[in-house]
Amino acid sequence: MSSPSVRLAILALATAASGVGAGRVAQSAVRRLGLRPWRAAVAASTGVSDAWEFDPLEHKERGRRPKLLKTGSDYVPAETIAAGTNKIEKVKNEKDGTALWTEIHELSAKLRSGESTWEDLNLDDVELRLKWAGFFHRGKHAPKTFMVRLKVPNGVVTSKQARVFADLVEPYGDKLGVIDITTRMNIQLRGVKLEDGSHVVDSLLECGLGSLMTGLDNVRNLVGNPIAGVDPNEIIDTRAVCDEINSAITGAFRGNPEYANLPRKFNIAVSGSRDDFSHTSINDIGLQANNDHPEAQGVEGFNVVLGGYFSIKRTVESIDMDAWVPAKYASAFSLAVLEVFRDHGSRGDRQKTRLMWLLEDKGLPWFREMVNAGLAKRGVAPLLVAAPNPTGTYHRRDILGVHAQKQAGKSWVGVTVPVGRISCAEMRQIADLAEKYSGSEMRLTVEQNVILPNVDNARLEELLAEPALNNGAKLRVEQDMSIMRGIVSCTGSEFCGQGLVETKHRAVRIAERLDAMLIMPKLVRVHWTGCPNSCGQAQVGDIGLMGAPARKVNEETGKTMGVEGVQIFLGGEVGEHPELGSKFETAVPANDDELVPHLKALLISKFGATLRN
């Protein structure tokens, strides 16, 4: 928590430099949240969108909710809106998704009071527009419940926030009320009922996070370096950069309609070291730390890559923009790119509306010119060409386990969280550990694990002996290699209507069996994804498993029958020289007894695993 003098300085700076709206944000950040200086300063510098009548966090003091004076459609050129031909564009044109930022409170109240029933709800609101508020109906496998997706910039979570997560989902029971860490170092809350939606939105804002602008045609969570600020190999601390971009896009989590009607989803990743822990190569904007630009000696900045994404129809790595942007203008650059995408991106075939399609249609020279125009509007000089890439061999680090920080006498501790699934009790245990050992702070990773930073070396033995991390506990600090520490998984068919196979429970069961059989000489990253949308990023794993139909012979009837199966990918690489894996096998039956020996043979033949005695 920042000192009183630092807080007053932030407030004074915010009021003088950014106006009353920004001052309100700073006061909220300091008074309500006790934010660290870098996070409170970011909130102060960006502020609440002027599309709001007043700060939504002031609704209790004012006795009513603010009106949203503009919608996302108000910022999109009329000719662009007219060109929208797909179903989602038509739904947005009928009623903008940002309308649900206010209507969710009304819907919740009416459902609680009995004034409305589930059957009275507008189907497009339930299935589509509520995603603008971060609420995703799980109609196929958990009807009338929602997954709530958050914004957690750079994956930084406090103990207080972690306890809020647990409190929000606990009423829904152990099966539905669970918490998932995602591949965007983010949090998803499961089992939420719409009548509780208003309480969930308010609780998240009051603890310094939010759920607005997390679904459909919005920017997803800002991904950064999970060991930012403590990393001995750090080039740029990504925390403030991620926070500033996020706050500018979302209006400090309150919702900013200016960037809430894009042609399609949009991902931004900020890498702070040569490890590229944020996977910039599979994001629409990838900012790669590089402080060695010959025309900007001593200035922190980023080389830029653009357009990477996964989908059912296409998987593509980002392309080099041949551009370098100073770190202090990373937010301005991101907004300029978003405006070009918003105003000029295709709104036709949804499979051809991601940023890469615009880049290929218009070309990089045109795109660069448009972005430079957006920067000029913000008083920022044109982009420089890219800085020279670093030379020499560099190996991406495994950050699980215990590692020395750049601060003397301190270490970070990487906790394995199998497939990122956490119960309420386990989330509170992590919160307690963070409060006791790491200054009430934890970091989420894109591999769905948790980092505890700033642990005193003198207390490491005490932390590693904690009951929450031992005696068969799911959470663990592993010093030896295992399959379990390398597994990543999407939600799968347990909760996701698009999942072709169940993934999370299967991934854990199979990892346990393989670990009982094999000794691993190195980390092998095994990514599970339930369908070709590849939310589990199968193509970046050393081994990728993607849900697909398969067939096998029924031993009783002798007839071939359809079963759950997987396609297997091999050769994915992450880090400084990323590569997408290629398809190795198709239609492999996914039941444990057939898949375990299959993977065992692969691990021995291609990854050097050896049998245990």
N, C-alpha and C positions, 0 to 999 in steps of 0.2 A: 504494500500500500504506500502511495506517495505521501511525502511529508506535507504539513499544512502550507509551508512556504512555496513548495512546488505546485500545489493545487491552486493557490492564489495567483501564481504566475501564469498558470495555464488559463485560468479564468480571465485574467487581464488581457493576455495575448489574444484569446479567442474573441472577446468583446471588441477589442480595438481593431483586429485584422479581419475578422470574418463576420461581424454583425451580430445582431441579437439572437438569430436562430442558432448560430454556432455557440454563442455563450450559453444558451439553454442546454445544448448537448453537453458542454463541458460541466455545467453544474450537475446535470443528471449523472454523468460519468463519475464525478467525484463524490456527490452526496449519496447516491444510491448504490454504487457499485464498488467504490474503493479501488478503482483501476490503477494499474501501474502507470508511471508517467508517460511512457511511449504510447500506451493505448488511449489514455485520456487525452493526450495531445492530438492524436489522430482524430478522435471524435470531435474535439474542439475545432479543428481546422476544416471540417467538411460540413457538418450540420444537417439539420432536418430539411428535406425537400420543401421548397416553397409551394409545392402542390398541396401540402397539408394546410388546413385552416390554422392549426396550432400543433405543437408537439404531441403525438399520440400518448406519450408517457404522462402528460398532464391531465388525462381524462378524469382521474379521481378528484383532483383539486378543482377542476372546472365543473364537475358534475355531469358531464356529457362527453360523447366521443366527437373528435373533430371530423369535419367533412373533408373529403378528398376533392379538391377543386379542379384537378385535371386527371385524365386517365392516360394510360399508355398510348392509346391511339392519337391523342392530341399532339404527340411529338413526332408522329410518322407522316411523311409527305402524303398528300391525298392520292397522288398517282400511284404510290407504292401500295397503299391500302386497296385501291381499286384493282390492282394486279393480283391480289391474293385470291387464289382459286381453290386451295385445299380446304378440307373440313375444318381444321383448327382456325384458319384465317376467317372463315365464315362465322365460326362461333365467337371469335374475338370481335368481329365487326358488329354482331348482334348485341353483345355486351362485353366490354373489355374485362379481361381477367382481373385487373386491379380493383374492380368493383368489389371483389370478395374480401379485400383488406378491411373494409368496413362492414360488409354484409355478414361476415363470419360471426361477428358479435351478435347481430340480430338473429341469425339462424340458431345460434347456440341458445340464446335466451328463449326463443319460441319453442324449441324442442324441450328445454328444461321445464317450461311452464305448462306444456301440453297444448299451447296455442296452435302449434303445427305438429304434424307427424312426419315420419320418414317418407311416407307415400306422397306427401304434399311437395316435396323438394323437387326443384328443377333438375332433370337428369344431367344436362350439360354443366350445371353448377357442381354437382356431386362428382362427376367423372372427370371434368376438365378444369373449370375455372377455379375450383378450390386449390388446385396445384399452385396457383399464384400466391396463395397464403401458406403453401408448404404442406397441404393436406392431400394425401393420396389414398383414395378409397381402395380397399382390398376386397372388392366385391366377389371375386372368384373363390377365394379360400377363407376369408374372414369377413363376411358381409356385415355392413354397417359399422365397420371399424376402419381406422385410417392409420397409415404410416405418416409420421410427421418428420419432414426433413429440415435440418437446421442449417444455419451458417455459422461455422466455427473457423474464422480465418487463421491460417497457419496451424490449425489443430491445437491451439492453446486453450486449455480448459482449467478452471479453478476448482478447488474442492467444493465451494459453494454451488457452482454450476452443476457439477457432477451429482450432487445430492438433489438438486432440482430435477434433473433427468429422472432419477429413481423415484422421487415423489410423484412425478407426473404420470408414470406408467404403472406404478404399483397397484392402483385400484383394479387393474384389468387382469390380475392373476398371473401366475408363473408362466403359463403357456403363451398367452398373447402379450402380456406386459413386459416386453424385453427391450433391450437397447442394443443397437448394432453400431460398431465403428465401420466406416465405409472406406472405399479405395480413394476417396478424396479427403482423407483425414477429417472426416465429418461424423456427425451423429444422426441416427435415425431412431425415433421413438415409435414403438409399435403398440397396437391395440387401442389406440385413442378413439374415443367416441365423439361425435360431432357436438353433442350437447356440452362437452367439456372444452370445445375448441377455443372459446373466448378466454377461458382461464389459462389454457396452454400458451396462447399467443402472448397474453399479458405477462405470464410468469417468465417466459423466455426473454422478453424485452427488459423486464425489471432486473434480471440477473446479468444483463449485458450481452445477450445474444439475440437471435431471432429466427423466424421460420419463413418470413415473407420473401418472395422472389427466389424460391429454391426449386421450382418445377416448371415444366414445359419451356416456353420461349424466354428464358431468363439465364443469367450468368450463374453457374454453379459455384460451389465453395472455393475460395481462394486457397490454393495449395502452396506450401512453402517448405522450408527446411525444418524438420522436427527437432533438430538440435541447434537451432538458431540461437546465437548469443553465448553458447557454451562450446561450440565446435572448434577444436584446434585448427582445422583446415578451412575455416570459414573465410569466404571472400566478402560476402555481404550478409548482414543480419536481415533476414527476410520478414521478420515479424511486423515491423512498422510499415514496410512496403505493402504487405498483404492487407494489413488493417486499413491503410489509406485508400487502396484501390477498392476494397470492399465497402468502406464507408461512403466513398464517392458514388459508387454504383447504387447502393441500397439506401442512401440517406440515413447513415448510422443505424442500420437494421430496421428502420421504421417503414421502409418502402419508398421507392423513388420511381414514379411512373415514366420518367424520361428514358430509362433503360429497361422497361418491363414489357415491351412489345417488340421483341426481336423476331427475325424470320425462323429461328430455331434455337435450341439450347447452345450455350457457349461456355467453354472451359478456359480458365487462366491458371497457369502454374509459374511459380517464381523459384528459381534454383539459386541457392546461396553458396554452393561449393561445386567442385568438379564431380562429385558423386551424383548430382542431379537426383536427389531423393524425391523430387516432386514430379518426375517423369514429364519434362517439358515436351518431349517428342510426340506425345499423344494428346496435346492440348491445342486449342484454337490460338491462344497466345502463349508462347513459352519464353520467359525471360531468363536468360542464362548469365549468371554473374561473371563479369569480366571488367577488371579495373585497370587494364593495360592499353587503353586506347591512345595511340600516339598523338592525337590532337586534343586530348583531355587528360594530361598527366595528373595523377593523384585524385582523379574524380571517380567515385563509385558509379558503376553503370552495368548495363546488360546488353548482350547480343540478343537478337530477336529471331525466333522461329514462329511460323504460323501454320495453322490449318490441320493439325493432327486430330484424328477422331476415329472411333469405332462405331459401326452400325451393322444392321443385318446385311445390307447390300454392299458395303464398302468398308475396308479398313486401310487407313493410310497414315503414314508418319508425316510430321510437320515438315515444311520446307523452309530453307534459310531465306530470310528477308534481306540479308546483307545490310543490316541496320544496327545501330548502337544507340541506346537511349540512356541519359543520366538517370541514376536511381531516383533523384528528387523529382523527375518528371515521369516516372513509371505510371502514375495514376493518370496524368494528362494524356499520355500515349494510349493507355488502355481505353479511356473514354473516346478518344479520337477514332480508334479502330472500331469500337462499338457503334459509333454514329454512322460510319461508312457502311458497316454491316446492316444496321437497322434500316437505313434509308435506301440502300441499293441491292441488298441481298434478295435472292429469289424467294417468292412466297407461293410457288407452285407445288410441284412434286416434293413431298416432305423428305424423300430420300435424296434430294438434290438441293437442299437448302442450307447446308452447313457452310461455314466460311470458306472451306477449300474450293467449293464450286464457284464462288464469286471470284476467288483468286485466279482460278483457271479460266474463267470466262473473260475477265477484264485484264488480267495480267498484272504482274508485280509493279511495273513502272506506273501504271494508272493508280494502283492501290497506294503506292508510296506518295504520289502527288496528292491524293485525297486525304491521307493521314497527315501529311505536312500542312495542308490547309486547316485541318482541325487543330493541329498544334499551334499554328499561327494565331488562330482565334483565341487561344489561351495564353498568348504571349510567349510561346516556346519556340526556339529556333528549329530549323529543319533537322531531320535525322542525319546523323553521320553514317558513313559506311561502317560495317561491322569491324570490331577490334580483332586483331589476330587471335586465333584459337591457341590455347596453351599447348605446349609440346611435351614430349616424354610420356612414358607409360604411367597410368594412374588406375588403381583398382578400387572399385566401389566398395565401401566398407559395410560390414554387417553391424548394425547399431544396437542389437539386442544384447543383453548381458551387461556387465559392468565395464565402463570406459572412462578414462581420465579426461576431464574437461580442460579447457585452456586456463581456467581459474585454478590456481594452486590449492591443493587440499580438497578439491571437489571432484565428484564423478557424476555422470548420468547413469541411470540403471534402466535398461530396456526390458520391459515385462511382456512376455508372450501371452497374448489373448487369443486362443484358438479361434480362427475365422471371425474374430471381432465381435462375437456374440457375448453379451454381458447381462447377467441377471441384476435385479435391483440390489440384492444383497452384495453382489460382487462390485457393483459400481460404488456402493457406499464404502466397501473395503478399500478400493483404490483411492477414494476421496480421503479416507482416514490416513492411508499411507502417505499421500501427498502432503496432507496437513502436518503430519508428524516428521517427515524427512525432507520434503522438497519445497518448502515455502508455500504450501497449498496450491502448487501448480503441477500440471501434467501436460504432456504433449501426445497427440494422436499421430499415427503414421499412416501412409498409404498402404502399408502392409497389414493394417488393422490391428496394430499393437499399441502399447502405451509406453512413453518415456517418462521417467521421474528425473528431472534435472536438479542440479545444485545440491546433491546429497553430500554431506560432510564425510570424508573418507573414514574418519574415526567412528562413524555410525554405520558403515556398510555392513559389517558383520551382524549388527542388530537388525537392520532392515532385511537382510537375506534370510534371517531366522524367523521372520514374522509368520505366524500360523496361516495368514491369508495366502502365502506363497509356498506353503509346504504341506506335507501330509496328504498328498493326493489332490491338492487344490488344483482347479483348472488354471488359475493364474499362476505363472511361475517365472523365475529368472533362471534361464538355462545357460550354462557355460559350455556344455557339449553340443555338438551338432545333432539335429534331429529333423525328421520330416515335419513334425508338428510346428516348429518355429518358422517354417517356410511356406505354410499353406495360407492362401487367400481365397475368399469365396464370396460370391454374390448371394443374394437372398434365396434364390432358387424357388422351386414351386411351392415351398411351404407357405409363403405369403405373396409371391409375385405371380400374377396371372399369365405372364409371358414365359415363365420358367417351364422348360420341358422335362427337367429332372429335379429332384430334391438334391441340394448341394451341401449345405452347412453341416448337417448331422452326418451325412455320408462322408464328407471330407475328414471329419474328426475321427470317425470310426476307422476309416482306412488308414489314416496316419498313425493311429495307435497300433494297428496290426503290423504295419510296415516297420515302425520303430522297435517293436518287439522282436523283429526278425533280423534287422539290418543295422550295421554301423556305418554312419555317413562320414566320409572324409572332408566334406565341405557342405556349405549351404546349398540346397536345391529348392528353388522357388516353384511351388506347385500351385497353379491358379485354376480355380474351378469357376465356371460360369454356366448358368442354367439354360442359356439360349444364345443365338447368334448376335444379339445386341451386345454381348460381351461386357456387361457391367463388372464382371470379375476379371476382365482383362487377360483372357487366356493366352492371347498372342504375345504377351510380354514375359510370360513365365518360362523358366527352364523347361518345365512340363506344363502344358495347358490342357485342360479337360473341358470341353464344351458340350452341353446337353444336346442330344440328337436322337432321332429314332434309330432303333436297332432291331435285329431279328435273331431268333434262336430257335432251335428245334425243341419242341415239347417232348420230353422223354416218354411221357405216358401215351401220347397220341401219335408221335412221329411226325406231326405237322409243324410247319414253321409258324411262329407267332411273333407279333410285335412286342417289344420290351423297351424299357428305358435304356438309353445308351449314351455314349459320348464319342466325340471326335477328339483325337489326341494331337496336340501341337508340340513341336520340339524346337529348341534353339532360340527362344526369345532372349534378348539382352536388354538390360537397363543400365543407366549410367552415362558416361561421357560418349560412348559410341553405341547407341541403342540399335537394336535390330528386332524386327517382328519375327516371331516364330512361324514356321511353315507346317502345314498339315502333314502329319505322319501316318495316321490311321483314321479310318472312319467306321462308324457303326459298331463300336465295341460295346457289348452288353455291360451295363453299369452296376449290376448287382455285386455286392462285396466279394463274394466267393470267386467270381470270375475276374474282377478288376484287380484285386490284390495281387494274385500271381502275375498278372500282366504288368503291373507297375513295378513289382519286385524285379522282374527280368530286365525291365528298362533301366532301373536304378543301378543294377549290377553291371549291365553291359555298356551303358553310356555315361554313368556318373561315378563309377568307381566304388559303389557300395559293396560291403563284404558281409557275409553271414555272421551272426552272433553264434557263440558256442551252443 
